[in-house]
Amino acid sequence: MYDYLIVGAGLYGAVFAHEAAKAGKKCLVIDKREHIAGNIYTEEKLGIQVHRYGAHIFHTDNKEVWDYVNSFAEFNRYTNSPVARYKDEMYNLPFNMNTFHELWGVRTPEEAKAEIARQTAEAAEKIGGEPKNLEEQALLLGGKDVYEKLIKGYTEKQWGRRATELPAFIIRRLPFRFIFDNNYFNDRYQGIPIGGYTGLVEKLLGDTEVRLGTDFYKEREKLTAEAKEIVFTGLIDEFFDYRFGTLEYRSLRFETEELDTDDFQGNAVINYTEYEIPYTRIIEHKHFEEFGSAPKRAQDGKTIITREYPATWEKGDEPYYPVNNEENNALYEKYRALAEETEGVYFGGRLGKYKYYDMDDVIADALSDAKKILKN
Ligand SMILES: Cc1cc2nc3c(=O)[nH]c(=O)nc-3n(C[C@H](O)[C@H](O)[C@H](O)COP(=O)(O)OP(=O)(O)OC[C@H]3O[C@@H](n4cnc5c(N)ncnc54)[C@H](O)[C@@H]3O)c2cc1C
């Protein structure tokens, strides 16, 4: 008899399994996929660590979590500094003095602020009141150039709707930085595990028994009978047979390609901000691991890129981003209340809690849940 059946070998499941094993508990981890690590899964191809489910960059301000992951893997000094391509123009991101110089040739924070003030005042005059949609909101916050070149098309592709049909509240502020700094994240710690994320998850799982290609629902009764309690990291609404309704997600489609070139784009992430190009970004995987140098494997003459296309989601598709609007949050609340009444089952992770979690949040949450659950 297992103490815990852990459904999902992603980051949440693996951290919980690690903590449970440390506490002397016997666990069985299952996953319906044929691999561990969930969405942070990386696989080696041509000597390159490929992020199968999209670019994953570890960043955190939480020292405890940073020390925790570093005890399982060595991290490189990768610093996310995406570049935006609008038609044939290239702009550094996030919006900072480099971006403003590229847009307008300005050289000082004062000049940049003056140009933004000029453009936002122009927008305010035209709109003449409260913003009625995302387009107006972005124009009021950032002005015409930033909006048209860097926000409009990208946002419309992400949401699958025109900016004039999207609510204003989606953008509350624009993170303008009036310094020359292309580091996307503000967190103190950042990096990519050398050798990929799968190795990190393997270490977390250690000697815990793992059954891959095992869907909980196909063997629900048998699996439930094998363990005293369940830690469930799949879809919470599916667990309860969608009795209150279906929670919505946005999905993504990835198109991965091997190319006969040493270096396709000179950066890990290039965002395509014009609407007419159907993908939102291209990632070139070798730059995650070999950050800070021209690719060492240049002599191989090969690289691997992935195009990322936003996609609508229907039941059965891969659920990537929860749509946390009022309706879905209210529906989730019903499931959460039901989960609380359900003895012997704990819900965790991004699908179990219907929340967009970065990796550091998932780890912090799994550690705190494990502390509570394992005390019982
Ligand atoms: C495109 C994208 C990019 C991201 N980039 C970043 C980033 O740069 N930095 C960052 O910090 N975070 C990033 N994240 C977030 C990160 O992916 C998550 O924080 C993390 O993967 C969540 O782990 P999890 O264990 O909760 O979920 P998952 O990794 O989804 O694991 C859940 C597992 O449960 C399994 N499962 C579900 N149902 C069943 C079932 N019925 N039976 C058996 N198994 C089941 C699934 O197969 C899956 O393997 C990104 C997310 C996405 C979608």
PDBQT file of the ligand as one rigid body, heavy atoms in Angstrom, charges set to zero:
ROOT
HETATM    1  C1  LIG A 401       4.334  28.068 -22.748  1.00  0.00    +0.000 C 
HETATM    2  C2  LIG A 401       4.708  28.167 -21.298  1.00  0.00    +0.000 A 
HETATM    3  C3  LIG A 401       5.876  28.795 -20.949  1.00  0.00    +0.000 A 
HETATM    4  C4  LIG A 401       6.237  28.879 -19.612  1.00  0.00    +0.000 A 
HETATM    5  N1  LIG A 401       7.389  29.517 -19.303  1.00  0.00    +0.000 NA
HETATM    6  C5  LIG A 401       7.768  29.623 -18.028  1.00  0.00    +0.000 A 
HETATM    7  C6  LIG A 401       8.977  30.300 -17.680  1.00  0.00    +0.000 A 
HETATM    8  O1  LIG A 401       9.695  30.807 -18.529  1.00  0.00    +0.000 OA
HETATM    9  N2  LIG A 401       9.299  30.378 -16.362  1.00  0.00    +0.000 N 
HETATM   10  C7  LIG A 401       8.528  29.833 -15.374  1.00  0.00    +0.000 A 
HETATM   11  O2  LIG A 401       8.889  29.926 -14.196  1.00  0.00    +0.000 OA
HETATM   12  N3  LIG A 401       7.390  29.159 -15.686  1.00  0.00    +0.000 NA
HETATM   13  C8  LIG A 401       6.995  29.044 -16.966  1.00  0.00    +0.000 A 
HETATM   14  N4  LIG A 401       5.829  28.370 -17.287  1.00  0.00    +0.000 N 
HETATM   15  C9  LIG A 401       5.062  27.718 -16.205  1.00  0.00    +0.000 C 
HETATM   16  C10 LIG A 401       5.521  26.259 -15.920  1.00  0.00    +0.000 C 
HETATM   17  O3  LIG A 401       5.366  25.491 -17.074  1.00  0.00    +0.000 OA
HETATM   18  C11 LIG A 401       4.681  25.682 -14.769  1.00  0.00    +0.000 C 
HETATM   19  O4  LIG A 401       4.906  26.445 -13.615  1.00  0.00    +0.000 OA
HETATM   20  C12 LIG A 401       4.948  24.219 -14.409  1.00  0.00    +0.000 C 
HETATM   21  O5  LIG A 401       5.112  23.406 -15.517  1.00  0.00    +0.000 OA
HETATM   22  C13 LIG A 401       3.796  23.698 -13.588  1.00  0.00    +0.000 C 
HETATM   23  O6  LIG A 401       4.043  22.412 -13.096  1.00  0.00    +0.000 OA
HETATM   24  P1  LIG A 401       2.827  21.477 -12.670  1.00  0.00    +0.000 P 
HETATM   25  O7  LIG A 401       3.427  20.258 -12.047  1.00  0.00    +0.000 OA
HETATM   26  O8  LIG A 401       1.848  22.235 -11.897  1.00  0.00    +0.000 OA
HETATM   27  O9  LIG A 401       2.066  21.140 -14.032  1.00  0.00    +0.000 OA
HETATM   28  P2  LIG A 401       2.442  20.223 -15.285  1.00  0.00    +0.000 P 
HETATM   29  O10 LIG A 401       3.854  20.430 -15.683  1.00  0.00    +0.000 OA
HETATM   30  O11 LIG A 401       1.411  20.460 -16.302  1.00  0.00    +0.000 OA
HETATM   31  O12 LIG A 401       2.300  18.748 -14.733  1.00  0.00    +0.000 OA
HETATM   32  C14 LIG A 401       1.051  18.095 -14.601  1.00  0.00    +0.000 C 
HETATM   33  C15 LIG A 401       1.226  16.678 -15.092  1.00  0.00    +0.000 C 
HETATM   34  O13 LIG A 401       0.035  15.937 -14.776  1.00  0.00    +0.000 OA
HETATM   35  C16 LIG A 401      -0.181  15.008 -15.811  1.00  0.00    +0.000 C 
HETATM   36  N5  LIG A 401      -1.590  14.615 -15.801  1.00  0.00    +0.000 N 
HETATM   37  C17 LIG A 401      -2.667  15.412 -15.978  1.00  0.00    +0.000 A 
HETATM   38  N6  LIG A 401      -3.810  14.685 -15.944  1.00  0.00    +0.000 NA
HETATM   39  C18 LIG A 401      -3.431  13.395 -15.740  1.00  0.00    +0.000 A 
HETATM   40  C19 LIG A 401      -4.137  12.173 -15.639  1.00  0.00    +0.000 A 
HETATM   41  N7  LIG A 401      -5.477  12.130 -15.745  1.00  0.00    +0.000 N 
HETATM   42  N8  LIG A 401      -3.449  11.026 -15.429  1.00  0.00    +0.000 NA
HETATM   43  C20 LIG A 401      -2.092  11.051 -15.360  1.00  0.00    +0.000 A 
HETATM   44  N9  LIG A 401      -1.364  12.185 -15.449  1.00  0.00    +0.000 NA
HETATM   45  C21 LIG A 401      -2.025  13.342 -15.641  1.00  0.00    +0.000 A 
HETATM   46  C22 LIG A 401       0.193  15.781 -17.067  1.00  0.00    +0.000 C 
HETATM   47  O14 LIG A 401       0.486  14.897 -18.125  1.00  0.00    +0.000 OA
HETATM   48  C23 LIG A 401       1.408  16.582 -16.595  1.00  0.00    +0.000 C 
HETATM   49  O15 LIG A 401       2.629  15.921 -16.885  1.00  0.00    +0.000 OA
HETATM   50  C24 LIG A 401       5.411  28.320 -18.604  1.00  0.00    +0.000 A 
HETATM   51  C25 LIG A 401       4.221  27.697 -18.982  1.00  0.00    +0.000 A 
HETATM   52  C26 LIG A 401       3.857  27.635 -20.295  1.00  0.00    +0.000 A 
HETATM   53  C27 LIG A 401       2.553  26.998 -20.659  1.00  0.00    +0.000 C 
ENDROOT
TORSDOF 0
